Every structure is written in C-alpha cells, then in structure tokens.
Amino acid sequence: MRERQAARFYSEDLWAQIRRGWEQGQTGASLAKRYQVGLANLWRRRASEGWERPTETDPVPEPLEGWDRYARRKWDEFEVEVAEARQLARDLVAFMRGEPMTEAPLWHLAFLFAFRAEHLGAETAALDRARAGNQPWADCVWDEEGRLKSLPGAEYQIVRMHREAWRRQVGLPDGVAEDWP
C-alpha cells in the first residue's frame, strides 16, 4: 500500500510571488513547476482571487520619416487647417453682413448660403438666389423653384463642377482614383 503524502501549505508570500509572475505574463505551468505547486491549485487560486493580466496595447509604429519629421509635418498640417478654418470664419462673418465673398473656396458656397438662410430668414435667402442669378454654380445650390438643395448634394455638385481644383487641393495626382469626385 502506498503512503499518502502530507498536504503542503504555502505561505501567502509565496502565492503573492506566483501571482506577480502570472500577472507579468509567465505561464501557469512554468510557475507551478518553479514553486512546486499543483497547476490545478494555481488555476483555482487565480480564479478565486480574480488575477488578471494587464491588457497590452500594441505600440504605435514609428513613422517612416521618424518622430521628429512626423511631428513637424503634423504641425504644418495643423497650422494650415487652423488658417483655413479662420479664413472661413472671417468669410462667414463678412457674408452674414452681406459683403461679397472673396476668399472662401467654392465648395463652401452651399454651406454659407444655407447658414445665411437659416439665420437671416427666407427673405434673405430669396435675395441671395436673385443675386446669384446666372452664376455657373447657382444650379448646384438652389433647385428650379428657388429652394436650397440639401447641403451634401449641393457641395458634391459644386466640387464636381470644379473637379480638377478639388483634386489638386487634396493631392490626388492625375490618373488615380478617377471616379473621385
């Protein structure tokens, strides 16, 4: 008859070491072997105490041009974006005062007219339509009855009218993505 081994009792310090090892990514099997504890006991303890490994996030890959050049490029893009937003805001204020637009890109026309109509009312919208008259882009902004078209549809039609300028602005070279816009 085989003798039964006496039950082993492990200190809380030993279990704390095992837990730290597991939470740092070591396998249960390697920890059970190193500390001479049963693997089933390790799993039971892990489950009952709620051990969790921190979820690792993938590191952000370094850009090909390096971080300094990337940051410089992003700063330059940010400055251009802010300058464009400020210019559009100035154009919007001037347009709301009834001054002619001078700097706003054509693709903002539909938004500017819709904004004016929303804030200054139908009478102003009708005057805007009459003033736009025979501008080549007027049919992109208003329908046959003089109502403003939907903003996305109007913007798309204006961009289509000035397709090459838009493609240059967004950096699409000739011969690529020919269906856009």
ROSE-553351 format. One line per 2 residues: their letters; for each residue x, y, z of N, C-alpha, C. Coordinates in nm, 3 decimals, m for minus. Example, Ala and Ser with C-alpha at 12.3 -4.5 7.8 and 13.67 -1.06 7.14 Angstrom:
// ROSE-553351
as> 1.319:m0.569:0.780:1.230:m0.450:0.780:1.320:m0.330:0.780 ~ 1.285:m0.225:0.708:1.367:m0.106:0.714:1.290:0.003:0.787
//
This chain:
// ROSE-553351
mr> 0.081:m0.116:0.000:0.000:0.000:0.000:0.087:0.125:0.000 ~ 0.041:0.219:m0.078:0.117:0.341:m0.098:0.084:0.442:0.011
er> 0.191:0.510:0.059:0.167:0.609:0.163:0.121:0.740:0.102 ~ 0.031:0.800:0.169:m0.022:0.927:0.122:0.069:1.040:0.165
qa> 0.096:1.134:0.072:0.181:1.249:0.106:0.103:1.347:0.190 ~ 0.174:1.407:0.279:0.111:1.509:0.364:0.079:1.631:0.278
ar> m0.032:1.694:0.308:m0.072:1.814:0.233:0.029:1.925:0.257 ~ 0.060:1.997:0.151:0.153:2.110:0.164:0.073:2.237:0.180
fy> 0.125:2.323:0.263:0.065:2.453:0.280:0.167:2.557:0.239 ~ 0.123:2.649:0.157:0.213:2.751:0.105:0.179:2.885:0.168
se> 0.281:2.961:0.195:0.261:3.091:0.260:0.197:3.190:0.162 ~ 0.136:3.293:0.219:0.077:3.399:0.136:0.184:3.472:0.057
dl> 0.305:3.481:0.113:0.415:3.545:0.039:0.449:3.468:m0.088 ~ 0.448:3.334:m0.076:0.477:3.252:m0.192:0.368:3.270:m0.298
wa> 0.240:3.270:m0.256:0.132:3.290:m0.351:0.138:3.430:m0.413 ~ 0.181:3.529:m0.337:0.195:3.665:m0.390:0.302:3.667:m0.500
qi> 0.412:3.591:m0.480:0.515:3.582:m0.584:0.461:3.513:m0.709 ~ 0.386:3.407:m0.689:0.328:3.334:m0.803:0.231:3.425:m0.878
rr> 0.150:3.498:m0.803:0.054:3.589:m0.867:0.126:3.696:m0.949 ~ 0.230:3.757:m0.890:0.306:3.859:m0.964:0.364:3.802:m1.092
gw> 0.418:3.679:m1.082:0.475:3.615:m1.201:0.370:3.592:m1.308 ~ 0.253:3.544:m1.266:0.147:3.518:m1.363:0.098:3.648:m1.425
eq> 0.079:3.752:m1.344:0.031:3.880:m1.395:0.133:3.947:m1.487 ~ 0.259:3.911:m1.473:0.363:3.965:m1.560:0.378:3.884:m1.689
gq> 0.297:3.778:m1.702:0.295:3.706:m1.829:0.358:3.568:m1.827 ~ 0.409:3.524:m1.714:0.465:3.389:m1.708:0.352:3.287:m1.716
tg> 0.382:3.171:m1.768:0.279:3.070:m1.784:0.250:3.002:m1.650 ~ 0.126:2.952:m1.640:0.088:2.879:m1.518:0.175:2.757:m1.498
as> 0.204:2.686:m1.606:0.284:2.563:m1.596:0.424:2.593:m1.545 ~ 0.486:2.700:m1.597:0.622:2.730:m1.553:0.624:2.774:m1.406
la> 0.520:2.846:m1.364:0.514:2.889:m1.224:0.489:2.770:m1.132 ~ 0.398:2.679:m1.173:0.369:2.560:m1.092:0.495:2.477:m1.073
kr> 0.573:2.463:m1.178:0.696:2.384:m1.170:0.799:2.453:m1.081 ~ 0.819:2.584:m1.102:0.920:2.659:m1.027:0.890:2.659:m0.878
yq> 0.763:2.679:m0.840:0.728:2.690:m0.698:0.674:2.561:m0.640 ~ 0.672:2.455:m0.721:0.628:2.322:m0.680:0.489:2.325:m0.618
vg> 0.397:2.389:m0.696:0.257:2.387:m0.657:0.181:2.316:m0.768 ~ 0.071:2.258:m0.735:m0.009:2.192:m0.837:m0.069:2.295:m0.933
la> m0.069:2.261:m1.059:m0.123:2.351:m1.160:m0.272:2.376:m1.135 ~ m0.345:2.272:m1.096:m0.487:2.290:m1.067:m0.507:2.387:m0.950
nl> m0.420:2.378:m0.849:m0.429:2.471:m0.736:m0.401:2.614:m0.781 ~ m0.305:2.628:m0.870:m0.272:2.762:m0.920:m0.393:2.820:m0.993
wr> m0.456:2.740:m1.079:m0.573:2.790:m1.154:m0.689:2.820:m1.061 ~ m0.709:2.735:m0.959:m0.816:2.760:m0.863:m0.792:2.892:m0.788
rr> m0.671:2.912:m0.747:m0.636:3.034:m0.673:m0.652:3.156:m0.764 ~ m0.608:3.144:m0.886:m0.619:3.255:m0.981:m0.766:3.293:m1.001
as> m0.851:3.192:m1.017:m0.993:3.218:m1.039:m1.059:3.278:m0.915 ~ m1.028:3.223:m0.799:m1.096:3.270:m0.677:m1.050:3.410:m0.637
eg> m0.927:3.445:m0.666:m0.877:3.578:m0.629:m0.888:3.680:m0.743 ~ m0.930:3.632:m0.860:m0.952:3.724:m0.972:m0.823:3.783:m1.030
we> m0.721:3.700:m1.041:m0.597:3.750:m1.100:m0.624:3.791:m1.245 ~ m0.567:3.900:m1.285:m0.581:3.946:m1.424:m0.448:3.997:m1.476
rp> m0.426:3.965:m1.598:m0.308:4.020:m1.665:m0.347:4.152:m1.729 ~ m0.259:4.250:m1.721:m0.293:4.377:m1.788:m0.300:4.354:m1.939
te> m0.400:4.416:m1.999:m0.411:4.402:m2.145:m0.305:4.490:m2.209 ~ m0.233:4.429:m2.297:m0.127:4.503:m2.364:m0.183:4.569:m2.488
td> m0.143:4.692:m2.506:m0.181:4.762:m2.629:m0.062:4.756:m2.723 ~ m0.095:4.746:m2.850:0.012:4.744:m2.948:0.083:4.879:m2.948
pv> 0.213:4.878:m2.955:0.284:5.006:m2.959:0.253:5.078:m3.090 ~ 0.254:5.208:m3.084:0.232:5.286:m3.205:0.356:5.271:m3.292
pe> 0.338:5.227:m3.417:0.456:5.209:m3.502:0.519:5.344:m3.536 ~ 0.649:5.346:m3.537:0.720:5.469:m3.570:0.701:5.501:m3.717
pl> 0.669:5.626:m3.749:0.653:5.663:m3.890:0.786:5.647:m3.965 ~ 0.774:5.622:m4.095:0.895:5.601:m4.175:0.990:5.720:m4.168
eg> 0.933:5.842:m4.160:1.020:5.960:m4.159:1.076:5.990:m4.021 ~ 1.041:5.911:m3.919:1.086:5.936:m3.783:0.990:6.029:m3.711
wd> 0.997:6.026:m3.578:0.901:6.102:m3.499:0.916:6.253:m3.514 ~ 1.039:6.302:m3.521:1.057:6.448:m3.532:1.000:6.503:m3.662
ry> 1.032:6.439:m3.772:0.977:6.484:m3.901:0.825:6.468:m3.906 ~ 0.776:6.358:m3.848:0.633:6.334:m3.842:0.564:6.446:m3.764
ar> 0.619:6.479:m3.647:0.561:6.585:m3.565:0.564:6.718:m3.639 ~ 0.672:6.746:m3.709:0.683:6.871:m3.786:0.575:6.875:m3.896
rk> 0.561:6.762:m3.966:0.460:6.754:m4.073:0.320:6.773:m4.016 ~ 0.292:6.708:m3.903:0.161:6.722:m3.841:0.137:6.866:m3.795
wd> 0.241:6.932:m3.742:0.227:7.070:m3.702:0.196:7.159:m3.822 ~ 0.269:7.136:m3.930:0.244:7.215:m4.053:0.100:7.195:m4.102
ef> 0.053:7.069:m4.101:m0.084:7.040:m4.143:m0.185:7.108:m4.050 ~ m0.154:7.106:m3.921:m0.241:7.170:m3.823:m0.251:7.320:m3.848
ev> m0.136:7.383:m3.873:m0.136:7.528:m3.898:m0.219:7.563:m4.022 ~ m0.206:7.483:m4.127:m0.285:7.507:m4.249:m0.433:7.491:m4.219
ev> m0.469:7.386:m4.146:m0.609:7.360:m4.113:m0.667:7.475:m4.029 ~ m0.591:7.523:m3.932:m0.638:7.633:m3.848:m0.654:7.760:m3.931
ae> m0.557:7.787:m4.018:m0.565:7.907:m4.103:m0.688:7.900:m4.194 ~ m0.715:7.783:m4.249:m0.833:7.768:m4.335:m0.962:7.787:m4.256
ar> m0.967:7.732:m4.135:m1.086:7.748:m4.052:m1.108:7.895:m4.016 ~ m1.000:7.963:m3.984:m1.011:8.105:m3.950:m1.057:8.187:m4.071
ql> m1.004:8.154:m4.187:m1.045:8.228:m4.307:m1.192:8.203:m4.337 ~ m1.235:8.081:m4.322:m1.376:8.050:m4.345:m1.463:8.125:m4.244
ar> m1.419:8.133:m4.119:m1.495:8.208:m4.018:m1.504:8.356:m4.057 ~ m1.393:8.413:m4.103:m1.396:8.553:m4.147:m1.491:8.570:m4.266
dl> m1.486:8.477:m4.360:m1.576:8.482:m4.476:m1.722:8.470:m4.432 ~ m1.747:8.382:m4.336:m1.883:8.365:m4.289:m1.935:8.493:m4.225
va> m1.852:8.556:m4.142:m1.894:8.681:m4.078:m1.921:8.788:m4.185 ~ m1.829:8.802:m4.280:m1.849:8.901:m4.386:m1.973:8.869:m4.468
fm> m1.994:8.744:m4.498:m2.109:8.702:m4.577:m2.239:8.728:m4.502 ~ m2.236:8.705:m4.369:m2.355:8.732:m4.289:m2.389:8.881:m4.287
rg> m2.288:8.966:m4.304:m2.310:9.110:m4.310:m2.357:9.155:m4.448 ~ m2.358:9.062:m4.543:m2.400:9.095:m4.678:m2.286:9.137:m4.768
ep> m2.163:9.124:m4.720:m2.046:9.159:m4.801:m2.018:9.046:m4.899 ~ m1.956:9.076:m5.013:m1.927:8.968:m5.109:m1.817:8.876:m5.054
mt> m1.827:8.751:m5.096:m1.723:8.655:m5.058:m1.603:8.675:m5.148 ~ m1.485:8.674:m5.086:m1.365:8.692:m5.166:m1.268:8.576:m5.153
ea> m1.262:8.516:m5.036:m1.159:8.416:m5.011:m1.209:8.273:m4.997 ~ m1.335:8.253:m4.968:m1.385:8.117:m4.938:m1.376:8.028:m5.061
pl> m1.329:7.906:m5.043:m1.329:7.812:m5.156:m1.473:7.788:m5.203 ~ m1.486:7.761:m5.329:m1.619:7.740:m5.386:m1.697:7.630:m5.316
wh> m1.629:7.527:m5.265:m1.703:7.416:m5.205:m1.772:7.457:m5.076 ~ m1.744:7.577:m5.024:m1.815:7.625:m4.904:m1.939:7.707:m4.938
la> m1.962:7.735:m5.064:m2.076:7.819:m5.103:m2.209:7.766:m5.050 ~ m2.235:7.640:m5.070:m2.363:7.583:m5.028:m2.382:7.600:m4.878
fl> m2.278:7.573:m4.801:m2.287:7.590:m4.656:m2.313:7.735:m4.620 ~ m2.240:7.826:m4.682:m2.255:7.968:m4.649:m2.397:8.017:m4.680
fa> m2.451:7.980:m4.795:m2.587:8.021:m4.828:m2.690:7.956:m4.734 ~ m2.669:7.830:m4.700:m2.762:7.762:m4.608:m2.756:7.826:m4.469
fr> m2.637:7.860:m4.426:m2.620:7.924:m4.295:m2.690:8.059:m4.292 ~ m2.670:8.135:m4.399:m2.735:8.267:m4.409:m2.886:8.253:m4.408
ae> m2.938:8.158:m4.485:m3.083:8.138:m4.491:m3.137:8.097:m4.354 ~ m3.065:8.011:m4.286:m3.109:7.963:m4.154:m3.113:8.077:m4.052
hl> m3.016:8.166:m4.058:m3.004:8.270:m3.956:m3.066:8.405:m3.995 ~ m3.081:8.429:m4.124:m3.135:8.558:m4.166:m3.273:8.547:m4.229
ga> m3.320:8.426:m4.251:m3.457:8.407:m4.295:m3.477:8.392:m4.444 ~ m3.603:8.364:m4.481:m3.641:8.333:m4.619:m3.622:8.453:m4.712
et> m3.648:8.573:m4.662:m3.634:8.692:m4.748:m3.489:8.709:m4.794 ~ m3.395:8.690:m4.701:m3.253:8.698:m4.736:m3.216:8.586:m4.833
aa> m3.268:8.466:m4.810:m3.240:8.353:m4.899:m3.288:8.383:m5.040 ~ m3.406:8.444:m5.053:m3.459:8.479:m5.185:m3.371:8.584:m5.252
ld> m3.325:8.684:m5.175:m3.234:8.785:m5.230:m3.102:8.722:m5.276 ~ m3.051:8.630:m5.195:m2.927:8.560:m5.232:m2.945:8.486:m5.364
ra> m3.058:8.419:m5.377:m3.086:8.344:m5.501:m3.093:8.439:m5.620 ~ m3.157:8.552:m5.602:m3.169:8.650:m5.711:m3.032:8.708:m5.747
ra> m2.950:8.736:m5.644:m2.816:8.791:m5.670:m2.726:8.689:m5.740 ~ m2.739:8.563:m5.701:m2.655:8.459:m5.762:m2.691:8.441:m5.908
gn> m2.819:8.466:m5.940:m2.868:8.467:m6.077:m2.809:8.363:m6.168 ~ m2.726:8.411:m6.259:m2.674:8.322:m6.362:m2.531:8.274:m6.333
qp> m2.491:8.274:m6.205:m2.359:8.218:m6.172:m2.359:8.070:m6.210 ~ m2.249:8.019:m6.260:m2.248:7.879:m6.304:m2.277:7.779:m6.191
wa> m2.251:7.818:m6.068:m2.272:7.728:m5.956:m2.411:7.741:m5.894 ~ m2.492:7.837:m5.936:m2.622:7.862:m5.873:m2.713:7.740:m5.879
dc> m2.713:7.667:m5.990:m2.799:7.548:m6.000:m2.754:7.436:m5.908 ~ m2.630:7.443:m5.861:m2.583:7.344:m5.764:m2.640:7.371:m5.625
vw> m2.668:7.498:m5.595:m2.711:7.538:m5.461:m2.863:7.541:m5.448 ~ m2.934:7.588:m5.553:m3.080:7.602:m5.547:m3.147:7.514:m5.652
de> m3.267:7.467:m5.620:m3.344:7.392:m5.719:m3.420:7.488:m5.809 ~ m3.500:7.434:m5.903:m3.571:7.516:m6.001:m3.670:7.612:m5.936
eg> m3.719:7.575:m5.819:m3.818:7.658:m5.750:m3.753:7.758:m5.654 ~ m3.620:7.763:m5.653:m3.551:7.859:m5.567:m3.524:7.813:m5.426
rl> m3.550:7.684:m5.397:m3.522:7.630:m5.264:m3.379:7.580:m5.259 ~ m3.317:7.595:m5.142:m3.182:7.542:m5.124:m3.185:7.390:m5.134
ks> m3.087:7.335:m5.203:m3.075:7.190:m5.211:m3.012:7.139:m5.082 ~ m3.016:7.008:m5.064:m2.952:6.951:m4.945:m2.803:6.985:m4.948
lp> m2.748:7.010:m4.833:m2.609:7.052:m4.825:m2.511:6.950:m4.885 ~ m2.521:6.821:m4.849:m2.427:6.726:m4.910:m2.438:6.720:m5.062
ga> m2.560:6.721:m5.112:m2.580:6.715:m5.258:m2.526:6.839:m5.327 ~ m2.552:6.956:m5.269:m2.504:7.082:m5.328:m2.352:7.087:m5.327
ey> m2.292:7.048:m5.216:m2.145:7.051:m5.208:m2.084:6.957:m5.312 ~ m2.142:6.838:m5.324:m2.090:6.742:m5.420:m2.099:6.797:m5.562
qi> m2.211:6.860:m5.597:m2.226:6.915:m5.732:m2.125:7.027:m5.758 ~ m2.101:7.110:m5.658:m2.003:7.219:m5.675:m1.863:7.161:m5.694
vr> m1.830:7.063:m5.613:m1.698:7.000:m5.627:m1.685:6.934:m5.763 ~ m1.789:6.868:m5.809:m1.786:6.807:m5.943:m1.763:6.912:m6.051
mh> m1.822:7.031:m6.034:m1.802:7.139:m6.131:m1.655:7.182:m6.137 ~ m1.590:7.177:m6.023:m1.451:7.223:m6.010:m1.362:7.107:m5.967
re> m1.383:6.997:m6.036:m1.318:6.870:m6.002:m1.166:6.881:m5.998 ~ m1.106:6.940:m6.099:m0.960:6.945:m6.106:m0.902:7.029:m5.992
aw> m0.967:7.139:m5.959:m0.919:7.222:m5.848:m0.927:7.144:m5.716 ~ m1.036:7.072:m5.698:m1.052:6.992:m5.576:m0.946:6.883:m5.569
rr> m0.922:6.814:m5.680:m0.822:6.707:m5.682:m0.683:6.762:m5.651 ~ m0.651:6.881:m5.704:m0.522:6.942:m5.671:m0.515:6.975:m5.521
qv> m0.623:7.030:m5.468:m0.623:7.070:m5.327:m0.602:6.952:m5.234 ~ m0.663:6.838:m5.264:m0.650:6.723:m5.175:m0.531:6.634:m5.211
gl> m0.459:6.669:m5.317:m0.337:6.596:m5.351:m0.357:6.469:m5.430 ~ m0.463:6.461:m5.509:m0.484:6.343:m5.594:m0.415:6.366:m5.728
pd> m0.314:6.287:m5.760:m0.247:6.305:m5.889:m0.334:6.257:m6.005 ~ m0.301:6.302:m6.123:m0.374:6.258:m6.242:m0.360:6.108:m6.259
gv> m0.468:6.045:m6.307:m0.464:5.904:m6.338:m0.495:5.810:m6.221 ~ m0.522:5.863:m6.102:m0.557:5.777:m5.988:m0.695:5.815:m5.938
ae> m0.766:5.720:m5.883:m0.899:5.742:m5.825:m0.983:5.830:m5.915 ~ m0.992:5.793:m6.040:m1.058:5.875:m6.141:m1.208:5.894:m6.115
dw> m1.268:5.809:m6.032:m1.410:5.825:m6.003:m1.437:5.930:m5.894 ~ m1.331:5.987:m5.838:m1.346:6.087:m5.732:m1.314:6.224:m5.783
p> m1.389:6.324:m5.754:m1.529:6.315:m5.715:m1.613:6.295:m5.839
//
